[in-house]
Amino acid sequence: MTRMTLPALSGPPGDRLEVVSAWDDATPYQSWRPQILVPATFRPATPSRVYAVVNQKGGAGKTTTAVELGAAWAAQGLRVRLVDADTQEAALSAWLVPAYPEGEPRHSLRSVFFDECTLTEATYPTTVEGLDIVPSGADLARVEYERPIGAENAIAAALRQEAEEAGGRSPYDVTLIDGAPSLGLVTIAALTGADAAIVPVSVGGLDLLGMRSLHKTVRSVQRKTNPKLTVDAVVMTAWDKSTLARQVASRVAEDYPDAVVFPARRSVRAAEAPITQTPVRAHAPESTAAADYAQGADLLLRGAA
C-alpha cells in the first residue's frame, strides 16, 4: 500500500490566529477577531498522550477535530493513532479507511471490548503516512447493551497492556479516541482511558445546553474512574464571527478555565474532505480550517518522540 505524505500548509502567515491569555470583552464588535485563549495555567503536553474527543451532541465536529489534529501531529513526524469509538455512524472508519491484511481476521474496537484481540491487533494503517486507525462498525453498539465485564476500563486496560508489551511506553506518540454523540458506556471507557479530553462545540444555544451534561460526566469520571483526566482544549468548530460565538467562547472558558479554547473557522473545502477520504490538510492545505487545527495542535502538544 502506498501511503500519502501530508503536505506543508500553504496558507498565508496572516491567517494565523492571535494567542491571548484572557478575553478582551471590551473590544467593539467591529474590531473583534478570532483568537486562541491559552490560560496562564495551561502547560503543553508531551508524547505519549491519549486524548478523548467527546461531545454528546451530534454535529459538533468530533470526527473532523480528531482527524485534523491527528493529521497536524503526523505532519510533524509523530506517530498517531485514531480510535473510532462512535457506536452510531462510524464516520471515522469511512473517512480514513483501514488497510486490512489479506487473509487475516478483521478486528475492531468491539473486538477489544470483548477480549477477542489486543489493541495493537485491532490497529491498522491508513493511506496517510503516520496515521493508523482502530476501526469500528455498527456492531460496536453491542458494548452498550451486552455490557461485557470491565467495559468501563476496557480501553484503559488495553492501553496499559500495549505499553507493557512495547517496553513500558506506548508505540504511539498520540492516540485520539473519536467518541460517539452520546455519553454511553463506550464514551465513559474513552474518558477513563484518556489523559485528557478535547471538546468540540459548534456555536449554538443547544450546544451550550448540552455542555452541561458533558461537564457533569467529565466530573463524574474524574471522581470515579480516572482522577488524572483533564480537559485540555475546547474547539469551536465551523466558527463564524458573531455575538453568539463570543458568548459561547466566554462560557466554555468559564466551565474549563485551564483549557485552551480555539476556533476552527468555517470552510467549504474542509467539508469536502471526507468524500476524498483524506484529511483537510491534504485536500485543502490552503484552508483556514487546516491552519487553525495545525495551530491548535502546536499549542497542545510539543516535542517529538
Secondary structure, 3 states (H helix, E strand, C coil): CCCECCCCCCCCHHHCCEEECCCCCCCCHHHCCCEEECCCCCCCECCCEEEEECCCCCCCCHHHHHHHHHHHHHHCCCCEEEEEECCCCCHHHHHCCCCCCCCCCCCCHHHHHCCCCCCCCCCEECCECCEEEECCCHHHHHHHHHCCCCHHHHHHHHHHHHHHHCCCCCCCCEEEEEECCCCCHHHHHHHHHCCEEEEEEECCHHHHHHHHHHHHHHHHHHHHCCCCCEEEEEEEEEECCCHHHHHHHHHHHHHCCCCEEEEEECCHHHHHHHHHCCCHHHHCCCCHHHHHHHHHHHHHECCCC
